[in-house]
């Protein structure tokens, strides 16, 4: 018994010591990782809303504020009168309310129905008064400026808190033809544009006797139509609020370029954010943690506040945090519109216990695994199971049209040619009975009236044909024109196509790679505005002539129209409605889009140093990823194992209508998997392709890996690691 007891004690001591050695950092070490820097890094790689880069460094609130109450119903209406001519004794009054009138500069914005490109434009200036202070909006020649909305500045001191009364007149005009035709926003068009019609008309008045008397919203033949004048204020001041969020931060990896990281256990996390917070402004900081690399995964906690003010410095115990991924978010607000807070820097550092180092016997030969460029915008994509998709494919016999296509791009080009020829030489106005934005509504209109309409109908038809096969497509508004962009998985990018007459796409003339509208926009600027920004009110920005210096080549199965009508020469301005789910949600949408000069305010608008923000809109971005996000691609996180013979993988994608992932290991064929997969490495060369697959069987561009694995027994490797420690 005594001997047995001694043996038992020895066994217990041995097991206890072994377990402690196993749990202790026998081959481990303490490592630190960092992420961050200037807030510009967060702006470029993360997420934001209503912010901009500050000229003095950092990220601040957007500095142009729009005041309007007409946008949801503005434009040409088929229900009756939708514009009102100001001339002679006929005057208009618009009332816009301001909680705070302070601004560095103020601008009057007026949408006119005067025709572009002919002689029907005002002969005399439009005179205006703001709270009794007089100004004038010069008349213009549409042959010199293609914009039919107009703006002019006036002193911001004319504004006041509360109701601001703007009166418009053109007393020199002797006939209606010489006057200013101002667009109206009818109350009965508001709901379909996303607005509330209940108070429409209460801030627009008309006088027929030179201002002696005024009548509220007296439009239409019987003077009973409630409507608002499309008159707005653009103020040079900061918007009230905006937010900035980091990309997903991998605390095991930080900003390291390493393709593979070992397992790590967080010991301590430090967060430091610095901001300039002037009086009358504020910044509040939030944190969330997760176990998945994708920002839209369900494996995330809610954002919780961690502080506010000029700085926050927090140290969090690893046991309390206990997650691999995190995001930070800053909400910026202002009370004083002339002052804004600025986020200056964001720094994150994490101290880890590393269970085992990355094994030197794993050699990365080649890798294509770019991070996904997510948009800050909540894009809405058409659901994959809409019955209209199959109806469109069957009705138009589209399967036959793309039969034999060996590439996705070849099929997309065949659909481009089909959309053009389906209704070629039947153009016209889409009025009356302006169709919806979906392909079937457009085809129904063609069969009913014999005409397709305009560029918007051609290219929404093309968009619908693409989406019927799961290829995401959307409409892009450029100068006086609408075009299509479709995502192509072979090129891994958005591609410009135009089914309206020209029936083409545009490629780089050296590589043959098709271009998107942002690439064409940048080439437009490099050709025509090399040293200054565009002046929207005075520059002729449409229909410029192409030149060989632009290095582009058109592609088409059957050219139709001349070269001067194309994506590049009309690429000065870019904006989109950030969705394509027109079957699921026909509204809200712009009223008779394309018939007028786009006064709706639900667009996301592009701006840059040579393309100033247009003052009739409120929502802007200069981040390419917001309007041209990566979709259908896969980013893979690779983690090394303790025994050096396998890698643990996590897959991340932003694919509309996502179904599953597929892997192709060592060219053995594609196999379905979920977002976690273990890669068992064989001796020598190992290859792996990973792709996302949609519910309509669209296969995204793969991420690829080539790794050489040299055999190294576990005990030898551990012993070598021990020697180095």
Beta strands, then each sheet from edge to edge (+ up, - down):
strand 1: 29-38
strand 2: 47-49
strand 3: 51-53
strand 4: 59-61
strand 5: 65-67
strand 6: 83-86
strand 7: 91-98
strand 8: 105-111
strand 9: 126-130
strand 10: 133-137
strand 11: 149-154
strand 12: 162-169
strand 13: 180-186
strand 14: 204-207
strand 15: 215-216
strand 16: 227-229
strand 17: 231-236
strand 18: 241-245
strand 19: 249-250
strand 20: 260-262
strand 21: 264-276
strand 22: 281-290
strand 23: 304-308
strand 24: 311-317
strand 25: 325-334
strand 26: 342-354
strand 27: 362-368
strand 28: 473-478
strand 29: 481-488
strand 30: 493-498
strand 31: 504-508
strand 32: 552-555
strand 33: 575-576
strand 34: 604-606
strand 35: 620-621
strand 36: 634-640
strand 37: 646-653
strand 38: 658-665
strand 39: 670-673
strand 40: 676-680
strand 41: 684-694
strand 42: 703-709
sheet 1: 1+ 26- 4+ 3-
sheet 2: 1+ 26- 21+ 24-
sheet 3: 2+ 18- 25+ 19-
sheet 4: 2+ 18- 25+ 22- 23+
sheet 5: 5+ 17- 8+ 11-
sheet 6: 6+ 13- 16+
sheet 7: 10+ 9- 12+ 7- 14+ 15-
sheet 8: 20+ 36+ 37- 40+
sheet 9: 27+ 42- 41+ 38- 39+
sheet 10: 28+ 29- 30+ 31- 32+
sheet 11: 33+ 34- 35-
end
